[in-house]
Amino acid sequence: MKSKKLPNGFELSVLAIGTNLMGGEDYGPPDYSNDEKYIKAIQDAIKIGYTHIDTAEIYGGGHTEELIGKAIKDFDRKKLFITSKVAKEHLKYDDIINSAKNSLKRLGTDYIDLYLLHRPNPDIPIKETMEAMNYLVDNKIVRYIGVSMFNIEQMQEAQKYSKHPIVTNQLKFSIYKKSDIKTVKYCQENNILVTAYKIFGRGMIKTDKISLISHLSEKYNKTEAQILLKWIISKKNMIAIFKSTNTTHLKENKDIFDFKLTCEEIQKIDALVPSL
């Protein structure tokens, strides 16, 4: 799997496997009915060549992390990159540390590669939050830290109190949904990786309404999903996250390194992104 590297040495695969709704809705309760299906899907993704798995403590009320722990137990942990997120309700100092340690237990690992603040919480001082994140890195509980759904001002406040670089911001970025383009550009210009999610919108990709994507799909003999993923990873300091439990789609979505979109084509797709 190809990766992108920041000047500070941080490196991340350009494609990540999302796990939201595997094992239940956000905050739970856990849904155990499809455990074997999801464990196999994660294992299949790893066998296909995906190394970056994204999750969060709220997914399935913590059960999603348990599923990942079961899925990865027979793989070489050092070859995997696990991202998890602390809930916005847990951004006080002690709560963050407890959340991280609980995630470790559920994941069955002794460190988290990348730990994100899932959402900003204006009711908890960011200084307190970042002091806890600093503690996690200093004590090797997590290797790197980042944020999710933070705007420019919120990111700058977090950076102000962080001893360690904020290496990524997970942001919605899609031609189907309004996106915070200003924050995306800020990250790109300040060597912070944008982890783009909800690239395909929700549910099926309705590319019949967007002739450009259909045209590019035909031109390059690729699926619409492949075109959109290629578009994302062709952009400066951007990587993509998507969820799939379909082995065929997992293989297809990885098969995007044998063609290039032109600069003009990338710009034309950019123009389709609706701004907030």
Secondary structure, 3 states (H helix, E strand, C coil): CCEEECCCCCEEECEEEECCCCCECECCCECCCCHHHHHHHHHHHHHHCCCEEECCCCEHHHHHHHHHHHHHCCCCHHHCEEEEEECHHHCCHHHHHHHHHHHHHHHCCCCEEEEEECCCCCCCCHHHHHHHHHHHHHCCCEEEEEEECCCHHHHHHHHHHCCCCEEEEEEECCCCCCECHHHHHHHHHCCCEEEEECCCCCCCCCHHHCHHHHHHHHHHCCCHHHHHHHHHHCCCCEEEEECCCCHHHHHHHHCCCCCCCCHHHHHHHHCCCCEC
